[in-house]
Amino acid sequence: MKTTTGYSGVQIALHWLVAILIVIAWFTGEGGKHAMDTVEKGGAAGFVPHVALGLSILALVLVRLLVRFGRGAPAAPGSPGSLSVIAADWGHRLIYLLMIAVPLGGVCTFFLGLDVGDFHELGANVLMIVILGHALMALYHQYVLKDGLLGRIMRAE
C-alpha cells in the first residue's frame, strides 16, 4: 500500500462519517433485534434504521478501502518495525476487518435468515472496544506524546 504524509479530505470525511454511523448503529441495535423478532414471527419489519445504518457503514468502508489503496495512508509514527508501529498497523487491520465483518453478519442474519445474530452482536461490541482503544491511543499521542498525530485526521493534506 502507498504511504503519504497526510490524509485527503475524502479520507477524513469518510473516517468521521463512518465513526459516527458506527456509534449510532451500536446504540440502535435493539431496534434491529426487535425488527428481526417481528420478521421471525411472520410480520413485516418495514424500514429499520439499524439495518440501513449497517448497510451504509459497509458501503462506506468499502469506499474507504478503495480510497486508501489508491491514495495511501500516512505511516504510523515511530520507528518502522517497532512494537508501536506494528501494533498500530494491526490495530487498523482489525478495525477494518470488524467494520466489514459486523455489517456482513447483520446482512446474513436479517436478509439471509442465518443464525449469526450472536456473532453480529459480539462483533459489534468488540468493534466498539477496539475503536475506543483506537481513540484513546490517538488522544495519548496528541496530549501525552505531543506528536500532532490527531491533526492528521483533522485537516487534509
Backbone as CSV, one residue per row, in Angstrom:
resi,resn,N_x,N_y,N_z,CA_x,CA_y,CA_z,C_x,C_y,C_z
1,MET,0.846,-1.175,0.000,0.000,0.000,0.000,0.894,1.242,0.000
2,LYS,0.440,2.244,-0.692,1.165,3.515,-0.742,1.167,4.194,0.618
3,THR,2.198,5.007,0.840,2.189,5.852,2.028,2.220,7.302,1.586
4,THR,1.696,8.143,2.412,1.637,9.568,2.156,1.860,10.274,3.489
5,THR,2.013,11.572,3.465,2.262,12.290,4.718,0.982,12.661,5.454
6,GLY,-0.155,12.622,4.783,-1.410,13.003,5.429,-2.596,12.374,4.723
7,TYR,-3.753,12.574,5.284,-4.992,12.061,4.716,-5.635,13.128,3.838
8,SER,-6.357,12.680,2.827,-7.095,13.602,1.966,-8.394,14.008,2.650
9,GLY,-9.021,15.041,2.114,-10.315,15.470,2.639,-11.351,14.363,2.561
10,VAL,-11.326,13.588,1.483,-12.266,12.469,1.330,-12.018,11.422,2.417
11,GLN,-10.752,11.103,2.661,-10.434,10.120,3.699,-10.881,10.598,5.079
12,ILE,-10.667,11.856,5.351,-11.061,12.410,6.651,-12.583,12.398,6.793
13,ALA,-13.278,12.823,5.761,-14.739,12.833,5.813,-15.287,11.420,6.001
14,LEU,-14.743,10.455,5.268,-15.200,9.071,5.399,-14.894,8.523,6.795
15,HIS,-13.731,8.852,7.321,-13.352,8.390,8.660,-14.384,8.827,9.690
16,TRP,-14.671,10.132,9.718,-15.580,10.651,10.740,-17.027,10.237,10.492
17,LEU,-17.441,10.173,9.234,-18.800,9.735,8.926,-19.010,8.288,9.363
18,VAL,-18.078,7.417,9.021,-18.198,6.017,9.422,-18.161,5.896,10.949
19,ALA,-17.287,6.647,11.603,-17.212,6.596,13.068,-18.554,6.968,13.695
20,ILE,-19.152,8.039,13.210,-20.439,8.481,13.746,-21.521,7.433,13.481
21,LEU,-21.544,6.882,12.268,-22.553,5.876,11.927,-22.400,4.613,12.772
22,ILE,-21.163,4.220,13.059,-20.941,3.035,13.889,-21.502,3.255,15.292
23,VAL,-21.250,4.403,15.854,-21.760,4.694,17.199,-23.292,4.694,17.190
24,ILE,-23.890,5.328,16.193,-25.357,5.356,16.119,-25.903,3.949,15.919
25,ALA,-25.269,3.163,15.040,-25.725,1.786,14.796,-25.649,0.959,16.078
26,TRP,-24.593,1.160,16.832,-24.437,0.404,18.080,-25.570,0.735,19.048
27,PHE,-25.912,2.021,19.128,-26.977,2.427,20.039,-28.374,2.059,19.534
28,THR,-28.516,1.743,18.247,-29.828,1.359,17.713,-29.949,-0.154,17.533
29,GLY,-29.012,-0.900,18.086,-29.010,-2.352,17.925,-30.271,-3.031,18.408
30,GLU,-30.855,-2.532,19.477,-32.089,-3.135,19.991,-33.226,-3.013,18.977
31,GLY,-33.225,-1.932,18.196,-34.235,-1.779,17.149,-34.080,-2.854,16.088
32,GLY,-32.845,-3.223,15.802,-32.591,-4.304,14.855,-33.082,-5.634,15.394
33,LYS,-32.863,-5.866,16.688,-33.343,-7.111,17.311,-34.862,-7.182,17.267
34,HIS,-35.507,-6.063,17.580,-36.971,-6.017,17.563,-37.495,-6.312,16.153
35,ALA,-36.868,-5.709,15.137,-37.292,-5.945,13.749,-37.101,-7.410,13.370
36,MET,-35.990,-8.004,13.801,-35.741,-9.404,13.491,-36.769,-10.302,14.150
37,ASP,-37.141,-10.000,15.388,-38.191,-10.767,16.069,-39.503,-10.676,15.306
38,THR,-39.828,-9.498,14.793,-41.053,-9.300,14.017,-41.032,-10.145,12.753
39,VAL,-39.891,-10.148,12.058,-39.752,-10.934,10.829,-39.882,-12.430,11.135
40,GLU,-39.252,-12.884,12.218,-39.306,-14.303,12.582,-40.724,-14.754,12.923
41,LYS,-41.565,-13.818,13.364,-42.950,-14.151,13.688,-43.867,-14.002,12.475
42,GLY,-43.268,-13.731,11.306,-44.055,-13.648,10.079,-44.527,-12.258,9.720
43,GLY,-44.137,-11.259,10.475,-44.541,-9.886,10.194,-43.542,-9.191,9.277
44,ALA,-43.895,-7.998,8.879,-43.006,-7.188,8.047,-42.282,-6.186,8.941
45,ALA,-40.997,-6.068,8.747,-40.207,-5.177,9.596,-40.322,-3.721,9.171
46,GLY,-40.599,-3.474,7.903,-40.613,-2.093,7.426,-39.212,-1.519,7.417
47,PHE,-39.109,-0.199,7.489,-37.802,0.452,7.498,-37.167,0.278,8.876
48,VAL,-35.949,-0.219,8.897,-35.237,-0.452,10.149,-33.968,0.403,10.134
49,PRO,-33.930,1.459,10.939,-32.751,2.335,10.926,-31.438,1.590,11.158
50,HIS,-31.437,0.631,12.081,-30.215,-0.109,12.371,-29.691,-0.830,11.129
51,VAL,-30.592,-1.418,10.376,-30.199,-2.137,9.155,-29.693,-1.145,8.107
52,ALA,-30.373,-0.036,7.951,-29.932,0.987,6.994,-28.554,1.527,7.371
53,LEU,-28.328,1.729,8.660,-27.020,2.203,9.122,-25.944,1.167,8.810
54,GLY,-26.223,-0.087,9.086,-25.250,-1.150,8.822,-24.891,-1.248,7.354
55,LEU,-25.882,-1.162,6.485,-25.611,-1.210,5.044,-24.809,0.005,4.599
56,SER,-25.114,1.156,5.171,-24.357,2.377,4.858,-22.914,2.249,5.319
57,ILE,-22.716,1.728,6.507,-21.354,1.535,7.032,-20.577,0.609,6.115
58,LEU,-21.171,-0.505,5.739,-20.483,-1.457,4.865,-20.078,-0.807,3.548
59,ALA,-20.998,-0.087,2.935,-20.699,0.572,1.658,-19.595,1.619,1.816
60,LEU,-19.686,2.430,2.846,-18.687,3.483,3.060,-17.316,2.919,3.424
61,VAL,-17.281,1.825,4.154,-15.999,1.200,4.489,-15.349,0.645,3.225
62,LEU,-16.129,0.073,2.339,-15.569,-0.420,1.073,-15.006,0.742,0.253
63,VAL,-15.702,1.878,0.245,-15.180,3.072,-0.425,-13.893,3.530,0.260
64,ARG,-13.892,3.524,1.592,-12.681,3.902,2.348,-11.498,3.049,1.942
65,LEU,-11.719,1.754,1.813,-10.625,0.863,1.433,-10.122,1.160,0.028
66,LEU,-11.032,1.399,-0.888,-10.619,1.732,-2.262,-9.791,3.011,-2.286
67,VAL,-10.243,4.016,-1.547,-9.505,5.284,-1.483,-8.148,5.069,-0.812
68,ARG,-8.135,4.282,0.248,-6.884,4.031,0.978,-5.873,3.304,0.097
69,PHE,-6.336,2.302,-0.639,-5.418,1.580,-1.521,-4.971,2.450,-2.689
70,GLY,-5.833,3.335,-3.145,-5.486,4.207,-4.255,-4.577,5.355,-3.872
71,ARG,-4.877,6.001,-2.765,-4.126,7.188,-2.356,-3.032,6.880,-1.353
72,GLY,-3.260,5.865,-0.541,-2.317,5.545,0.515,-2.734,6.173,1.823
73,ALA,-1.923,5.946,2.825,-2.178,6.483,4.161,-0.836,6.780,4.813
74,PRO,-0.825,7.719,5.726,0.437,8.029,6.416,0.908,6.841,7.249
75,ALA,2.202,6.698,7.346,2.771,5.650,8.191,2.516,5.978,9.649
76,ALA,2.444,4.939,10.457,2.289,5.143,11.899,3.543,5.835,12.430
77,PRO,3.371,6.712,13.413,4.547,7.382,13.966,5.430,6.383,14.710
78,GLY,6.709,6.594,14.625,7.651,5.719,15.313,8.598,5.065,14.328
79,SER,9.499,4.297,14.863,10.487,3.612,14.034,9.840,2.435,13.317
80,PRO,10.041,2.333,11.998,9.481,1.184,11.271,9.920,-0.131,11.915
81,GLY,8.963,-1.020,12.099,9.253,-2.303,12.718,9.184,-2.308,14.230
82,SER,9.012,-1.127,14.839,8.908,-1.067,16.305,7.569,-1.642,16.746
83,LEU,7.502,-2.000,17.998,6.273,-2.585,18.544,5.091,-1.640,18.379
84,SER,5.295,-0.337,18.591,4.181,0.609,18.483,3.674,0.707,17.044
85,VAL,4.557,0.666,16.073,4.144,0.729,14.660,3.431,-0.554,14.257
86,ILE,3.960,-1.685,14.685,3.312,-2.967,14.385,1.925,-3.011,15.015
87,ALA,1.819,-2.569,16.272,0.522,-2.560,16.960,-0.468,-1.641,16.245
88,ALA,-0.007,-0.473,15.809,-0.890,0.460,15.101,-1.370,-0.156,13.781
89,ASP,-0.458,-0.766,13.049,-0.836,-1.382,11.766,-1.852,-2.502,11.966
90,TRP,-1.603,-3.378,12.924,-2.525,-4.488,13.164,-3.834,-3.996,13.791
91,GLY,-3.761,-2.939,14.583,-4.988,-2.362,15.132,-5.895,-1.832,14.028
92,HIS,-5.309,-1.147,13.037,-6.095,-0.652,11.910,-6.663,-1.809,11.083
93,ARG,-5.873,-2.846,10.894,-6.377,-4.018,10.151,-7.569,-4.645,10.876
94,LEU,-7.458,-4.751,12.200,-8.561,-5.316,12.980,-9.814,-4.449,12.873
95,ILE,-9.642,-3.149,12.939,-10.797,-2.250,12.808,-11.463,-2.434,11.449
96,TYR,-10.666,-2.456,10.379,-11.254,-2.656,9.048,-11.944,-4.006,8.939
97,LEU,-11.317,-5.054,9.459,-11.923,-6.381,9.424,-13.280,-6.372,10.122
98,LEU,-13.331,-5.786,11.306,-14.584,-5.740,12.054,-15.615,-4.835,11.388
99,MET,-15.166,-3.719,10.773,-16.114,-2.821,10.099,-16.747,-3.488,8.883
100,ILE,-16.128,-4.545,8.373,-16.711,-5.305,7.271,-17.487,-6.508,7.799
101,ALA,-16.882,-7.243,8.738,-17.496,-8.477,9.241,-18.796,-8.226,10.001
102,VAL,-18.840,-7.175,10.805,-20.042,-6.925,11.614,-21.258,-6.626,10.722
103,PRO,-21.163,-5.701,9.758,-22.321,-5.498,8.880,-22.668,-6.742,8.052
104,LEU,-21.652,-7.488,7.627,-21.949,-8.718,6.879,-22.688,-9.723,7.757
105,GLY,-22.336,-9.773,9.038,-23.085,-10.627,9.965,-24.533,-10.181,10.074
106,GLY,-24.752,-8.873,10.074,-26.114,-8.353,10.098,-26.878,-8.693,8.827
107,VAL,-26.201,-8.589,7.690,-26.824,-8.954,6.408,-27.215,-10.424,6.421
108,CYS,-26.309,-11.275,6.895,-26.588,-12.714,6.947,-27.766,-13.018,7.859
109,THR,-27.877,-12.296,8.945,-28.970,-12.513,9.888,-30.284,-11.970,9.348
110,PHE,-30.285,-10.705,8.938,-31.539,-10.027,8.595,-32.078,-10.433,7.228
111,PHE,-31.190,-10.522,6.234,-31.655,-10.781,4.870,-31.601,-12.253,4.482
112,LEU,-30.637,-12.989,5.022,-30.470,-14.382,4.627,-31.037,-15.359,5.654
113,GLY,-31.407,-14.855,6.816,-32.004,-15.702,7.844,-31.029,-16.661,8.510
114,LEU,-29.736,-16.415,8.358,-28.741,-17.272,9.004,-28.653,-16.911,10.481
115,ASP,-28.405,-17.884,11.307,-28.388,-17.666,12.740,-27.002,-17.222,13.204
116,VAL,-26.636,-15.990,12.854,-25.342,-15.441,13.270,-25.534,-14.135,14.044
117,GLY,-26.725,-13.941,14.562,-27.026,-12.726,15.307,-26.150,-12.552,16.538
118,ASP,-25.829,-13.667,17.213,-24.956,-13.568,18.388,-23.552,-13.135,17.973
119,PHE,-23.065,-13.675,16.849,-21.756,-13.268,16.322,-21.781,-11.781,15.965
120,HIS,-22.854,-11.354,15.322,-23.007,-9.954,14.923,-22.955,-9.047,16.158
121,GLU,-23.677,-9.414,17.203,-23.707,-8.611,18.429,-22.345,-8.612,19.122
122,LEU,-21.717,-9.771,19.227,-20.391,-9.853,19.843,-19.375,-9.036,19.042
123,GLY,-19.420,-9.170,17.719,-18.507,-8.420,16.859,-18.696,-6.923,17.009
124,ALA,-19.950,-6.486,17.128,-20.230,-5.058,17.305,-19.645,-4.557,18.617
125,ASN,-19.773,-5.355,19.665,-19.215,-4.953,20.963,-17.688,-4.925,20.922
126,VAL,-17.082,-5.912,20.279,-15.622,-5.927,20.136,-15.180,-4.717,19.315
127,LEU,-15.901,-4.422,18.233,-15.575,-3.265,17.403,-15.603,-1.982,18.237
128,MET,-16.610,-1.812,19.063,-16.693,-0.610,19.892,-15.517,-0.532,20.871
129,ILE,-15.115,-1.653,21.429,-13.971,-1.665,22.362,-12.684,-1.319,21.618
130,VAL,-12.496,-1.897,20.454,-11.284,-1.624,19.674,-11.259,-0.164,19.224
131,ILE,-12.405,0.365,18.810,-12.474,1.773,18.405,-12.193,2.691,19.599
132,LEU,-12.694,2.321,20.762,-12.398,3.106,21.959,-10.888,3.108,22.227
133,GLY,-10.252,1.959,22.103,-8.804,1.887,22.262,-8.080,2.728,21.230
134,HIS,-8.572,2.694,20.008,-8.019,3.499,18.911,-8.105,4.993,19.253
135,ALA,-9.259,5.415,19.730,-9.451,6.824,20.093,-8.560,7.214,21.269
136,LEU,-8.469,6.341,22.257,-7.619,6.640,23.413,-6.151,6.748,23.012
137,MET,-5.700,5.890,22.108,-4.308,5.972,21.649,-4.071,7.267,20.871
138,ALA,-5.049,7.679,20.072,-4.910,8.946,19.347,-4.797,10.114,20.331
139,LEU,-5.617,10.096,21.376,-5.552,11.147,22.398,-4.228,11.084,23.163
140,TYR,-3.738,9.882,23.445,-2.440,9.719,24.105,-1.327,10.338,23.260
141,HIS,-1.347,10.048,21.975,-0.337,10.629,21.085,-0.433,12.152,21.064
142,GLN,-1.644,12.649,20.999,-1.840,14.089,20.874,-1.457,14.844,22.147
143,TYR,-1.905,14.342,23.298,-1.775,15.127,24.525,-0.658,14.673,25.472
144,VAL,-0.190,13.441,25.336,0.914,12.980,26.178,2.222,13.025,25.391
145,LEU,2.227,12.368,24.229,3.437,12.370,23.408,3.616,13.687,22.645
146,LYS,2.503,14.397,22.466,2.505,15.699,21.773,3.187,15.627,20.398
147,ASP,2.814,14.584,19.643,3.417,14.396,18.322,2.515,14.855,17.172
148,GLY,1.379,15.479,17.508,0.497,16.021,16.482,-0.259,14.983,15.676
149,LEU,-0.306,13.751,16.169,-0.946,12.662,15.426,-2.406,12.959,15.094
150,LEU,-3.141,13.483,16.036,-4.575,13.724,15.842,-4.832,14.732,14.721
151,GLY,-3.914,15.654,14.522,-4.064,16.635,13.454,-4.123,16.018,12.074
152,ARG,-3.537,14.829,11.909,-3.540,14.183,10.586,-4.939,13.799,10.133
153,ILE,-5.832,13.512,11.083,-7.188,13.107,10.721,-8.189,14.246,10.922
154,MET,-7.651,15.446,11.195,-8.490,16.631,11.383,-8.402,17.611,10.220
155,ARG,-7.276,17.630,9.523,-7.130,18.549,8.393,-6.443,17.828,7.231
156,ALA,-6.944,18.114,6.058,-6.468,17.434,4.852,-5.107,17.958,4.400
157,GLU,-4.371,17.062,3.793,-3.081,17.438,3.182,-3.102,17.050,1.726
